[in-house]
Amino acid sequence: MGDWEGVRLHVVTGKGGTGKTTVAGALAMALATGGRRVLVAEVEERQGLAQLFDVPPLGYAEQRVASAPGGGEVHALAIQAREAMHEYLDMFYRLGRAGRALDKLGFVDFATTIAPGLRDVLLTGKAYEAARRRTGDRFVYDAVVLDAPPTGRVVRFLDVATSVSSLARVGPINRQATSITELIHSPRTAVHVVTLLEDMPVQETADAVADLHAAHIPVGAVVVNQVRPAHLSPRELTAARRGKLDRDIVAGGLQAAGLPADGDVVDLLTREAADHAERVALEREQRKVVTGLGRPVYELPRQADGVDPTALYELAEALTEQGAA
């Protein structure tokens, strides 16, 4: 599986608006390429994966959502705290229908409200169970991809042992949290951080990487999403930033394309070229910060028309070519 041989749980996080759900879906597709079976799960109840794969809203039951090149399969589910609690009560306390009866009395909402850490244990616990599930001597899934909360909350979300330390020092909850913690802090987990080449997302990415290191949670790759190509040569970019782009060349290009080359149009294009050159320069500086984090860096191109299933395959191929899978 490329750079992540041996990793069973891929956690994808990022500042809101960076496209972490898109990256999670593309990574799942890339990991499934070549005949593998991969599960991708979301925990925020936004149905982002359903929109991404263009399928009906996902439930708690795992379902196939896409085929990957080479005969692979991508399955998905939306992990919901309520359903996870029912499963937990049945698994550890054999309550069965009685567990759902408790739900009618508001037990689940009450429990997760007074003990927010319990909700995170339930959500991460489902991903943990899927990552270790076997049929005979084979894992059911070759890898599990978790579309996790944003960077500002991801360490607290993953550090379940701390979350439940005040809830239960013994018993099933404690044992479950301990098992989850062992997986999350092991080489079988990698937390990938999605960013854009902009000040705030890059700074939040750097903070998240530092926080993950401090919590001894394995950091995976930094995925730079929505990368725009430079439309001008380095020399032209320098000239554009200085306001010295050759106007005759701009006018000649317009004429060659059969477009009007009057002064107003040339002025507009040179201003846009200056803006583009400025953005390229800013992105170059942010890219230095990203590469300085000391993690593998993958770049995904901006999809001007949005991300549909076809674009998802292209993003998955780009990740594969860069060694992500």
N, C-alpha and C positions, 0 to 999 in steps of 0.2 A: 504493500500500500504506500509506495512512494516514500516520502520523508517520515511517515508515521507508522512504520511497521511495528506491530505489537500494541498499538493504541486501540482500545476498544470503545472508549467514550470520548467523542469530540464535542466539546462545549464551545458554542459560538456566541460571542457577546460583542457589544459595540455601542457607541453613543447613539441615542435615538436619531433616526434619519440617515444613518450611514448604510442601511441596507443589510443588516445582519440576517434577517430572515431569508433574503435572496441568496446570500452567501451560504447559509446553512443548507438550503435546498440544492444549490450547485455543488457543494461539497459532498452531500449525500449521493448525488448523481455520479460524481467523479469516483467516489469510493466504491460504488456499485458496478462500475464499468468492468467488464471482463468476467461476468458471471457471478458476481458477489451479491449478497442480500444485505441491505442496509435499512435501518429504521431511522427516521427523522421525526423528532417530537418537539412540540411547542408547549410552553407553560403559561403564557400570558392571556390565553383565551381571546385572542384577536382574530383567529382564523386566517392568519397571514399565510400559512402553508397551503390552505385550501385555495386561496386566491392565486398563489404562485403556481401551483400544479393544475389549476383550472378544474377542480373537482368540487363536489358538494361539501358543505361544512363537515369537518372532521369530528368524530366522536372519540370516546375513550377506547373503543376497540381499534386495534391496528388494522389498517387496510392498505392494499397495494394502490399506489398513486401514479407510478411511472415505471417504464421499462428503461434500462440503461443499455448502452452499446455493449455488445458481446454477451447478451443474455442475462444481464443483471436485473435486479428488482429493487425498487425503492418503495418502502412501506412508510406510513405516517400515522400519527395520532395526535390528538390534543389532550394533554394530561390535565385533568381537572381535579382539584383538591377534594371535592365531594366524592367523586367516584373512587379516587385513590384511598380515601378514608374507609369507604365501604369495603374495598378489597382488603385493606389492612385489618379491619375488624374481623373479617371472615377468615383471613389467613392466620392471624395470631390468636384470636379469641373464639373462632368458630361460631360467630354470632349469626351469620347468614342473613335471613330476612329480619332478624331482630336488629341488626345494624341499620338497615334502612328505616325501621320503625323509629330508631333514635333520631334519624335525620329529620323525620316529620316533627319531632319535638324541638328542632333547632340545635341539636347537639353538635353537628359539624361546624356550623357557623359560630356557635359559642366557643367551641374548643379552639378553633383557629383564630378567633378574635382575642381571647385571653392569652393565647400562646402562639404568636405569629411564627415562631420558629418551627412549630409543628407543621405548618402548611408547607414550608420548604422541605422538610423531611419527607412529607408525602409526595411532593412533586419530584424531587431528586430520587426518591426511593423507587419510583416507577422506572426511571431511566436506568438505575442500578440493576433492577430486576431484569430488564430487557437485555442489558449488556452481558449478564451472566447466565441467561437462560440457555438450556441445552436440550437437544433431542438426541438421546443416546450419548455418544462421545463427541458430538459436533455442536457448536454454538448455533442457535437459531439465526442469529444475525452476525455477520462478519464485523459489523461496526454499528454503533449508535451515535447519531448526531443530535445534540440537544440545543435547540434555539432558546437560549437562556435570557434572563433579564438584562437590561443595559449595564454598561460598565460600572456605573455608580453603585449598583446593588449586587453585582455578581459575586464578589467575595463573600459577602454576608449570606447570599443565597447558597453558595457551595460549602461554606464552613458550618455544616449542619451539627457537628459535634458541639460547637460553642452554643449554637442556637438552642439545643435541648438540654444543656448541662443543668439549667435551672429547673427543667421540667421533670426529668427522671434520671436518677443516677444508676438505676438497675432496671431490669425488666425488658420487654420486647422493644419499646421505643428506644431505649439506650442501646440495645444490641443492634437494632437496625441502623441507628445513626453511626455507630462505630464501624459497621460494615461499609456503609456508604463513604465514610471518611477515608477508610483504607483504600477504596478504589480511587477516589478523587485525588488523593495525595500520592498516588502511585504512578509509575511510568505508563500505566494502561490508560491514563487520562491526559488529554491535551486541551488547554483553553486557548482558542483562537480569537483574536481581537480584530474587529472590522473598523476601518477608519476611512476618512476622506482626506485629501491633501489640503486641509484647512486648519487654521490655528486651533480652534476649540476641540474638534475631534482628535487631532494629533496629541494635544496636551492631555486630554482625557485618556487616550490610549496609553501614553507614557505613565500616567498615574495608575492606570489599571495594571499594567505590567509590573510596576513597582509593588503595588498592593498584593498581587498574586505571588510574587517572589517572597514577600514578607510573610505571607500565610502558608508558604511552602506548598503551593498548588502549582503543578507543572504548566508552564506557559508554552503554547504552541506557536503558531505563525501570526504575523500581522498581515491582514488582507487589506490592501488598498483598493477600495471600490470606486467605481465611476471615474476612472482615469480618462482624461481627455487627451487626444493626440495633439502634438504641436504642429500647427499647419504651416509654419514658416521655418526656414533654415535658421541655425544659430546666428548667422550674420544678419539676416533679416529681422530676427527678434530683437537684436541689439539696436538696430536702426529704428525699429518701430517704437521701442521704449524711449528713445531719444527724440522721437518726432521727426526723424530724418529718412523715413522710408521713401524710396524713389517714386515720386508721383507719376512719372512717365511710364514706369513699369506697371503700376497699378492700372493706369488708363489703358495701356496696351493689352493687359489681361482682360479688361472689360470688353474692349473692342473685339478681341479674338473670340470671346464668348457670345458675341452678337448683342451686347448690352450697352446701354448709353454710358458714355464716359465723360459726362460733363463734370465741372468742378465740384458741385455739391455731392455727387455720388462718390467721387474720389476722396473728398474730405471725410465723408461718413466712413468709408472703408479704412482710411488711415487711422481714424480715431478708434475704430473697432480693432484694428491690428495692434494699436498701442495698448488697449485694454487686454487683449489676448496675450501680448508679450508680458505685461505686468503679472497676469495670472500665472503664466508659465514660470516666471521667476519666483513667485511666491511658492508655487508647488515644488520647485526645485529645492527651496530651503526646507520645506516641510518634509520632503523625501529624505533629506539628510538626517533629520531628527528620527524618522522612522527607522532608517537603516542603522542608526546609532543605538537602537534598543537591543541589538544583538540577537534578534530572532529571525528565522526565515521570513522573507517578505514575498507575497504574491500580489500581482496587480491584475485587476479586472477592468475591462473597458466600459465606459459609459454606454448605456443602451438608450439611444436618443428616443426611440419609440416605446420605451417601457420594457418590462420583462414579461414575456409570455413563455410557454413551454419550449418553443424553439430557441429563444434567447437563453433559456436555462441550460439547454444542451451545449450551447456555445460557451457559456461561462464555465460549465463543468469541464469541457475540453481544455479551456485555458488553464484551469487549475491543474489538470492532469499533466499538461505540457510543462508546467513549472515545478512539478514534483510533489504536488499536494496529495496525489493518489497514484 
